[in-house]
Amino acid sequence: MKFLLDLLLLLPLLIVCCLESFVKLFIPKRRKSVAGEIVLITGAGHGIGRLTAYEFAKLKSKLVLWDINKHGLEETAAKCKGLGAKVYTFVVDCSNREDIYSSAKKTTKAFLPAMMKNNHGHVVTVASAAGHISVPFLLAYCSSKFSAVGFHKALTDELAALQITGVKTTCLCPNFVNTGFIKNPSTSLGPTLEPEEVVNRLMNGILTEQKMIFIPSSIAFLTILERILPERFLAVLKRKINIKFDAVIGYKMKAQ
């Protein structure tokens, strides 16, 4: 009962916060400068990691690029240097803890204390819409992305609890992206995203310090619906969304 009374007392604050958020929709947020900032990008040898490196290079950041593919990493580094950025490359298998520590002796656990001490930094987590809404036959992929989203949320709350306001967090959650990971994906939510579009949204989100970036934005609405709608209706809604793809990740089909 006391909890319900406390919620009622918070009602005026809820109204004020809603009005504030509505007003902010019409006020463009100032983009911060990242010139001279050290930016570590994993998976920089291809895809979204490579394109993100190019964008930070244009903004004159100092780049530390990691990837398991040496050839792809060198190609990314050459382009970034051509754009005027200082670049340092490391061939790293990010699935191998020992490889990470031996290459730079740093993971998020090691980066974070220095960020917290200086009250300065930005942790960007690349997740997926599949980190909020499950997709059949992508069991392992969805599990890993749910974990990434959970990491982002827990880290954000922990920094807030410690009143460390200078370390920012952003989580990227796009729909299917045309990177070749999944063959011929489609959904009624919209066309398959091109990497360039995703990176443009990501960079804007980082520079304006957005907490969660959904691409397309309608995914944010779906995450709300999933929490409030009856299970039977959700089953019908998911059929209407009509997610399809050719590749079945993580499963071997029996011979017919």
C-alpha positions in Angstrom: 0.0 0.0 0.0 2.8 2.4 0.9 4.4 1.8 -2.5 1.2 2.7 -4.3 1.0 5.9 -2.3 4.6 6.7 -3.1 3.7 6.3 -6.8 0.8 8.7 -6.5 3.1 11.3 -4.9 5.4 10.9 -8.0 2.6 11.7 -10.4 3.3 15.5 -10.6 7.0 14.7 -11.4 5.9 12.3 -14.1 3.8 15.0 -15.7 6.7 17.5 -15.6 9.1 14.9 -17.1 6.7 14.0 -19.9 6.3 17.7 -20.8 10.0 18.2 -20.7 10.6 15.3 -23.0 7.9 16.5 -25.4 9.5 20.0 -25.6 13.0 18.5 -26.2 11.6 16.8 -29.3 11.6 20.2 -31.0 15.0 21.4 -29.7 18.0 19.9 -31.6 20.6 18.7 -29.1 24.1 20.1 -29.5 26.6 17.6 -30.8 29.8 17.2 -28.7 33.3 17.3 -30.1 35.4 14.1 -30.2 38.5 15.7 -31.8 41.6 14.3 -30.1 39.6 11.7 -28.1 40.9 8.2 -28.1 38.3 5.9 -29.7 38.7 2.1 -29.5 36.6 0.3 -32.2 36.3 -3.5 -32.2 35.5 -5.3 -35.4 37.0 -2.4 -37.3 38.1 -4.5 -40.3 34.7 -4.7 -41.9 31.1 -3.6 -41.8 29.7 -1.2 -39.2 33.0 -1.2 -37.3 34.9 0.0 -40.4 32.4 2.6 -41.4 32.3 3.9 -37.8 36.1 4.2 -37.8 35.9 6.3 -41.0 33.4 8.7 -39.3 35.5 9.2 -36.2 38.6 9.7 -38.5 36.7 12.6 -40.2 36.2 14.1 -36.8 39.9 13.9 -36.0 39.7 11.3 -33.2 42.7 9.1 -32.3 41.8 5.6 -33.4 42.6 2.3 -31.8 41.3 -0.4 -34.2 40.8 -4.1 -33.3 39.9 -6.9 -35.5 40.8 -10.6 -36.0 41.2 -10.0 -39.8 44.6 -8.4 -40.3 44.1 -7.6 -44.0 40.7 -5.9 -43.4 42.2 -4.0 -40.4 45.0 -2.7 -42.5 42.6 -1.5 -45.2 40.5 0.4 -42.6 43.6 1.9 -41.1 44.9 3.1 -44.4 41.7 4.9 -45.2 41.5 6.5 -41.8 45.1 7.7 -42.1 44.2 9.2 -45.4 41.4 11.1 -43.7 44.0 12.6 -41.3 43.5 10.5 -38.2 46.2 9.0 -36.0 45.6 5.2 -36.1 46.9 2.3 -34.0 45.9 -1.3 -35.0 45.9 -4.6 -33.1 45.0 -8.0 -34.5 42.7 -9.2 -31.7 40.2 -12.1 -31.4 37.6 -10.4 -29.2 36.1 -13.9 -28.3 39.4 -14.8 -26.7 39.9 -13.2 -23.3 43.7 -14.0 -23.2 44.1 -12.4 -26.6 42.4 -9.2 -25.5 44.6 -8.9 -22.4 47.8 -9.8 -24.2 47.1 -7.3 -27.0 46.2 -4.3 -24.9 45.6 -5.6 -21.3 42.3 -3.9 -21.5 38.6 -4.9 -21.5 35.6 -2.9 -20.4 36.5 -3.8 -16.8 39.9 -2.3 -17.3 38.8 0.7 -19.3 36.1 1.6 -16.9 38.1 2.4 -13.7 40.1 5.0 -15.6 37.0 6.5 -17.1 35.3 6.7 -13.7 38.4 8.2 -12.1 38.5 10.9 -14.8 34.7 11.2 -15.0 35.1 11.2 -18.7 34.4 8.7 -21.5 31.7 7.0 -23.6 30.9 3.3 -23.7 29.1 2.2 -26.9 27.4 -1.2 -27.0 26.4 -2.6 -30.4 23.4 -4.8 -29.8 20.3 -5.4 -32.0 16.5 -5.2 -32.1 16.9 -9.0 -31.4 18.2 -7.9 -27.9 14.7 -6.7 -27.1 12.4 -8.9 -29.2 13.1 -12.6 -29.7 13.3 -14.2 -33.2 12.7 -17.9 -33.9 15.8 -19.8 -35.1 18.1 -17.1 -33.9 18.4 -18.5 -30.4 22.2 -18.0 -29.8 22.1 -14.6 -31.5 19.2 -13.3 -29.5 20.7 -14.6 -26.3 23.9 -12.7 -26.9 22.1 -9.5 -27.9 19.8 -9.6 -24.8 23.0 -9.9 -22.8 24.5 -6.9 -24.5 21.4 -4.8 -23.8 21.4 -6.0 -20.2 25.1 -5.0 -19.9 24.3 -1.5 -21.2 21.3 -1.0 -18.9 23.2 -2.3 -15.8 26.2 -0.2 -16.6 24.1 2.9 -17.1 22.3 2.4 -13.8 25.6 1.7 -11.9 27.2 4.9 -13.2 24.1 6.8 -12.2 24.1 5.2 -8.7 27.7 6.3 -8.3 26.9 9.8 -9.5 29.5 9.5 -12.3 27.9 11.9 -14.8 30.8 12.3 -17.2 30.9 8.7 -18.5 28.2 8.3 -21.1 26.6 5.1 -22.4 24.9 4.4 -25.8 23.4 1.1 -27.1 22.7 0.5 -30.8 19.7 -1.7 -31.6 19.0 -1.9 -35.4 16.7 -4.1 -37.3 18.3 -6.5 -40.0 21.4 -4.9 -41.5 22.7 -5.8 -45.0 26.0 -7.2 -43.8 25.7 -10.7 -45.2 25.3 -12.3 -41.7 21.8 -13.4 -42.4 20.7 -14.3 -46.0 17.7 -12.5 -47.6 16.2 -11.1 -44.4 12.8 -9.3 -44.6 10.2 -7.9 -42.2 7.1 -5.7 -42.4 8.9 -3.2 -40.2 10.7 -1.9 -43.2 13.5 -2.7 -45.7 16.8 -4.2 -44.7 19.0 -1.4 -43.4 22.2 -0.4 -45.2 25.3 -0.2 -43.0 25.8 3.5 -44.0 22.4 4.4 -42.7 23.0 2.6 -39.4 26.4 4.3 -38.9 24.9 7.7 -39.6 22.3 7.1 -36.9 24.9 5.7 -34.5 27.3 8.7 -34.9 24.4 11.1 -34.3 23.4 9.1 -31.2 26.9 9.1 -29.8 27.5 12.8 -30.4 24.2 13.8 -28.9 24.6 11.2 -26.0 21.5 9.2 -26.7 21.1 6.2 -24.3 19.3 3.8 -26.7 19.2 4.0 -30.5 16.5 2.0 -32.2 16.6 1.7 -36.0 13.9 2.1 -37.2 12.3 4.1 -34.3 9.2 1.9 -34.5 11.1 -0.8 -32.7 11.0 1.3 -29.5 7.2 1.2 -29.7 7.2 -2.6 -30.1 9.3 -3.1 -27.0 6.6 -1.2 -25.0 3.8 -3.2 -26.6 5.5 -6.5 -25.7 5.3 -5.6 -22.0 1.7 -4.6 -21.9 -0.2 -6.6 -24.5 -1.8 -10.0 -23.8 0.3 -13.0 -24.9 -2.2 -14.3 -27.4 -2.4 -10.9 -29.2 1.4 -10.6 -29.2 1.5 -14.0 -31.0 -0.7 -12.6 -33.8 1.2 -9.3 -33.9 4.5 -11.2 -34.4 3.0 -13.1 -37.3 2.0 -9.8 -38.9 5.6 -8.5 -38.5 6.5 -11.5 -40.7 10.2 -11.9 -40.1 11.8 -14.1 -42.7 15.3 -15.1 -43.7 16.9 -18.0 -45.6 19.8 -18.9 -43.3 18.9 -20.7 -40.1 21.7 -19.7 -37.7 22.8 -22.3 -35.2 20.8 -25.2 -36.6 21.6 -28.1 -38.9 18.6 -29.2 -40.9 18.0 -32.9 -41.2 18.3 -34.4 -44.6 14.9 -34.9 -46.3 
